[in-house]
């Protein structure tokens, strides 16, 4: 019986090969899209799940109650680690700190003296307790003792091969930042790609004091964003209970004015990857909203592909009515006919699944790059994926085939054989129109989303940041020994096309900043907000185009004697005008810092990306804090070749001053663009999915119009004989579909507005959603529909009427 079903199904599909091709193409792209999105979603949801105690492991996060979401800081003061072990003995071996380096030079102490510049998330100082919390597979060494002593290091397999090739690395040494040597005492398997702590170079935490840290070991007021505390809770303790106990803990160690605004929260390890409010060592987050949006879009695209099948199947129902009548007269039951028509859909679904596998496999490298996922992290040949594919094939068969099978199998034999089915087709026509509206509504939601995302990305690229980002080259400064900065400055300043250059702690907008507390004038306590310290020399203002709006420039020097503040700090202090703060005194928190006078006010500039509002900021000179050299270039002469030659000259001069380090440079505008990689991925994904949804919708529309043109051949011939023009025939086919597209726009607009408003709400600086975005989406949809309809309608209109009237 099954063989008969499938044999008959293949014959029917071959007989209507043109509609078969349309259905297979639509289902192939819909299923391929679902398959790829499933792989991506599965990858994003699996982060940190490989750890045995993942559900009981947390990261400590400090939260400033007055700053809302922007007040969360993953950096924890260094003395907090010992205090937690002292006050919570049950956590003694289940709490640890990972002190990560954002950028580090590693020098291999062999004959070649190889140097490697490692980015953030690779190097970290680790305690032995770290391995009680996180799972690692050890190839060599003992996790209990490998990092117990100072000057020891554990390497991942990939890094060990990178540094030492095929030689045994055990007992060999590396030098970090030209400060300290570390002996290799262990080798671990490479961390999985789905980890939020992807460190490959694990240095002994016992070496950290000698190496040097940001902040003091007894300073509770200073935090370094790379110092993260992780802990695993005992089974009898919940996160809510421990958070309640951390309230008196904060009051015990913090100053009263700080403790009143600060609280410690426990962030689940499995949520770190999807919590966009905080950073992580992997440098990549994907929000839960984005993950579920991908799932919903994938489901909708599958629906659009199934709608094509339903539309074409019900449109062809009249043609197959006699076949149904004959089968019923010969004794077929309705259930047998349902199984017959479902088998046709099943054959199509299986064929589409096979083709979808091919499309998905070819698309994975592009998708991996688009979503910033390592290519080998997405694999099609996996038991879970195979199970999902089988489920997808069954779901597709039921979604696409069940209703047409019920319609076709429900025809009465007498009506079918007398060709009276056409008079009862209004319900099916209404259904087809409704499904077309649904298809185009989904497409237009995606198109409107793409337009809004593009407009927001354009705003990010063109927004006024409060300084000039054009033609600025930034170079890293690894050391600040006597004479180094002065020598480098004097040599680069003489190069052609260099307008100005300056030293600073970072560029004006940085993803990592130095926060501190302040005390204004003779206040009894510190201010209840933090301030960003932007240490910079006097040339910093001209190099980056910062605008002084009141007062004067501070005096040049190696340390601050006076200060410049920004407008946001003036407003935070409750002052009405910049002039009111001039001559006043501010004390920087920490240590025994003397009061310093405010001598100027600078126009607000973004200290972070546009994801955050402008923060209160203080600018002052401090030679020991200069980590970046900004070089303002003149681009009027020589063009690209001159800039390339200048970079080579800068590298030569830099290498002469820092021969033991690696030269790194970046253009400021490129570095700022990196802040918005997540939004760029979101925009690119929306654009791709919108294109696929439109393509699938157009396939279905093309098939329905083709069938209509075929079934109305005689009508068109009569109309042409009576004088109807080609334009009239085209309008006859087009007007109904344009109405459907416009109805879809009316339905899609409020839905798209709500979704994109929610998306934009995460940005303090954002565009307004305007009417033209919806109008543009409507024009595009109408245009695409008219182009799709035109192929078949014009073909029908140009047919010889004599030939049309002879058609049976």
Secondary structure, 3 states (H helix, E strand, C coil): CHHHHHHHHHHHHHHCHHHHHHHHHHHHHHHHHHHHHHHHHHHHHCCCCCCCCHHHEEEEEEEEHHHHHHHEECCCCCCHHHHHHHHCHHHCCCEEEEEEEEEEEEEECCCCCCEEEEEEEEEEEECCCHHHHCCCCEEECCCCCCCCCCCEEEEEHHHHHHHHCCCCCCCCEEEECCCEEEEEEEEECCCCCCCCCCCCEEEEHHHHHHHCCCCCCCCCCCCCCCEEEEEECCCCCCHHHHHHHHHHHHHHHCCHHHHCCEEEEEEEHHHCCCCCCCCCCCCCCCCHHHHHHHHHHHHHHHHHHHHHHHHHHHHCCCCCHHHHHHHHHCCCCHHHHHHHHHHHHHHHHHHHHHHHHHHHHHHHHHHHHHCCCCHHHCCCCCHHHHHHHHHHHHHHHHHHHHHHHHHHHCCCHHHHHCCCHHHHCHHHHHHHHHHHHHHHHHHHHHHHHHHHHHHHHHHHHHCCCCCCCCCEEEEECCCCCCCHHHHHHHHHHCCCCEEEEEEECCCCCCCCCEEECEEECCCCCCCCCCEEEEEECCCHHHHHCCCEEEECCCCCCCCCCEEEEEHHHHHHCCCCCHHHHCCCEEEECCCCCCCEEEEEEECCCCCCCCCCCCCCEEEECCHHHCCEEEEEECCCCCHHHHHHHHHHHHHHHHHHHCCCCCCCEEEHHHHHHHHHHHHHHHHHHHHHHHHHHHHHHHHHHHHHHHHHHHHCHHHHHHHHHCCCCHHHHHHHHHHHHHHHHHHHHHHHHHHHHHHHHHHHCCCCCCCCCCHHHHHHHHHHHHHHHHHHHHHHHHHHHCCCHHHHHHCC
